[in-house]
């Protein structure tokens, strides 16, 4: 079963993703443009898996999912 498609233009706007991208090598003065350019150089399925793992490992966003959805009623 394939994973659902990732809305990369929306994902690259998320601060957690921008932080991940910077840590992984995205460079430039404009964070959004740097992330977009960096994403274009990656293999999408591997990038999504890596980002999800990074997101969970960081543990900063306990009430959110990697795609920015808020988990209602969970802490």
C-alpha positions as CSV (number, residue, x, y, z in Angstrom):
1,X,0.0,0.0,0.0
2,X,1.4,3.4,-1.0
3,X,1.5,6.3,1.4
4,X,-0.8,9.2,0.6
5,X,0.7,12.0,-1.5
6,X,2.5,14.7,0.5
7,X,1.5,18.3,-0.1
8,X,5.1,19.6,-0.2
9,X,4.2,23.3,-0.8
10,X,2.3,23.2,2.4
11,X,4.8,21.1,4.3
12,X,7.8,23.3,3.5
13,X,5.9,26.2,5.2
14,X,5.9,24.4,8.6
15,X,8.5,25.5,11.1
16,X,9.3,21.9,12.1
17,X,10.0,21.0,8.5
18,X,12.1,24.1,7.9
19,X,14.1,23.2,11.0
20,X,14.6,19.6,9.7
21,X,15.6,20.9,6.3
22,X,18.2,23.3,7.7
23,X,19.7,20.5,9.8
24,X,19.8,18.3,6.8
25,X,21.5,20.8,4.5
26,X,19.0,23.3,3.1
27,X,20.8,26.6,2.6
28,X,19.9,30.1,1.7
29,X,18.7,33.4,3.2
30,X,15.0,32.8,2.6
31,X,14.0,29.7,4.6
32,X,11.0,28.9,2.4
33,X,12.9,29.1,-0.9
34,X,15.8,27.2,0.5
35,X,13.5,24.4,1.7
36,X,11.6,24.3,-1.7
37,X,14.9,24.0,-3.6
38,X,16.2,21.3,-1.2
39,X,13.0,19.3,-1.4
40,X,13.3,19.2,-5.2
41,X,16.7,17.5,-4.9
42,X,15.3,14.7,-2.7
43,X,13.5,11.5,-3.3
44,X,10.0,12.3,-1.9
45,X,9.2,9.0,-0.2
46,X,12.6,8.8,1.5
47,X,12.4,12.4,2.5
48,X,8.9,12.0,4.0
49,X,10.1,9.0,6.0
50,X,13.2,10.8,7.2
51,X,11.3,13.9,8.2
52,X,8.7,11.8,10.1
53,X,11.4,10.0,12.0
54,X,13.2,13.3,12.7
55,X,10.0,14.9,13.9
56,X,9.2,12.0,16.3
57,X,12.8,12.0,17.6
58,X,12.8,15.7,18.3
59,X,9.7,15.4,20.4
60,X,9.0,19.1,20.5
61,X,5.5,19.0,18.9
62,X,3.7,16.5,21.0
63,X,0.2,17.8,20.0
64,X,0.9,17.8,16.3
65,X,1.5,15.4,13.5
66,X,4.5,15.9,11.0
67,X,2.0,17.3,8.5
68,X,1.0,20.1,10.9
69,X,-2.4,18.7,12.1
70,X,-3.2,19.3,15.7
71,X,-4.1,16.3,17.8
72,X,-7.2,17.2,19.7
73,X,-7.6,15.8,23.2
74,X,-4.2,14.3,23.3
75,X,-1.1,15.4,25.2
